[in-house]
Amino acid sequence: MEVMTDRQSVAANGTVANAITGKIHEFLQGPSRVRLYVTASVVGLNVSFLIGSRTFMQDQEVSAQNRLPIVPDDWVVDGGGIAGQRVVVQYRNTTGGAITAFSRVEVYQVR
C-alpha cells in the first residue's frame, strides 16, 4: 500500500484542481484500488474524486472534524484504475472564508 496525505487551505469560494498534484503516486503504476479519506476544518467544503476519466464522487460535502483523517472513520469513497491513470482529489469551498482540507489517499496494487 502506498499512502499520500495532504493538508492545504482552500480560499474563500475557491477550488483546488488536484490536492495530490506532484505526489509520487498521483499516476497509478498498475491496476490499483484507491481509497479516499477526507476531513475539513469547518463545514462548507466539497470534494470530487476521479481516477482517469471516471468520476467516483462529485462535489460532496466533507466532514468538519478539523484534523487529519482517521482510518477507517473518515473513509469517503474508493475506486479502481489501471496503469497511467491519474488520481484526482478536487476541493471546492462554498463559503466566504478559507477552509483547511485534510486528505489521505491509499493506493493498493492489485496483483
Residue pairs with C-beta under 8 A, 6 or more apart in sequence:
1 106
1 107
1 108
2 24
2 25
2 106
2 107
2 109
3 104
3 105
3 106
3 107
4 20
4 23
4 24
4 25
4 26
4 103
4 104
4 105
4 107
5 68
5 102
5 103
5 104
5 105
6 19
6 20
6 23
6 89
6 101
6 102
6 103
7 68
7 100
7 101
7 102
7 103
8 16
8 19
8 100
8 101
9 98
9 99
9 100
9 101
10 16
10 45
10 91
10 92
10 93
10 98
10 99
10 100
10 101
11 93
11 98
12 93
12 95
12 96
12 97
12 98
13 93
13 94
13 95
13 96
14 92
14 93
15 90
15 91
15 92
15 93
16 90
16 91
16 101
17 88
17 90
18 26
18 86
18 88
18 89
18 90
19 89
19 90
19 91
19 101
19 103
20 26
20 87
20 88
20 89
20 103
20 105
25 87
25 105
25 107
26 86
26 87
27 84
27 85
27 86
27 87
28 34
28 51
28 81
28 82
28 83
28 84
28 85
28 86
28 87
28 107
29 83
29 109
30 82
30 83
30 109
30 110
31 80
31 81
31 82
31 83
31 109
31 110
31 111
32 80
32 81
32 82
32 107
32 108
32 109
32 110
33 78
33 79
33 80
33 107
33 108
33 110
34 51
34 78
34 79
34 80
34 81
34 87
34 105
34 106
34 107
34 108
35 75
35 77
35 78
35 105
35 106
35 108
36 47
36 49
36 57
36 75
36 76
36 77
36 78
36 89
36 103
36 104
36 105
37 69
37 70
37 71
37 74
37 75
37 76
37 103
37 104
37 105
37 106
38 47
38 62
38 63
38 69
38 74
38 76
38 89
38 101
38 102
38 103
38 104
39 62
39 63
39 64
39 65
39 66
39 67
39 68
39 69
39 74
39 102
40 62
40 63
40 64
40 65
40 66
40 99
40 100
40 101
40 102
41 64
41 66
41 99
41 100
41 101
41 102
42 64
42 66
42 95
42 97
42 99
43 61
43 64
43 95
44 93
44 94
44 95
44 99
45 61
45 62
45 64
45 91
45 92
45 93
45 94
45 99
45 101
46 59
46 60
46 61
46 62
46 91
46 92
46 93
46 94
47 57
47 59
47 60
47 62
47 76
47 89
47 90
47 91
47 92
47 101
47 103
48 55
48 57
48 58
48 59
48 60
48 88
48 89
48 90
48 92
49 55
49 56
49 57
49 76
49 77
49 79
49 88
49 89
49 90
50 56
50 86
50 87
50 88
50 90
51 79
51 80
51 81
51 85
51 86
51 87
51 88
52 81
52 82
52 85
52 86
54 79
54 81
56 77
56 78
56 79
57 76
57 77
59 92
60 76
62 76
62 91
62 101
63 74
65 74
65 102
66 100
67 102
68 102
68 104
69 75
69 102
69 103
69 104
71 104
71 106
74 104
80 110
81 87
87 105
87 107
89 103
89 105
91 101
93 99
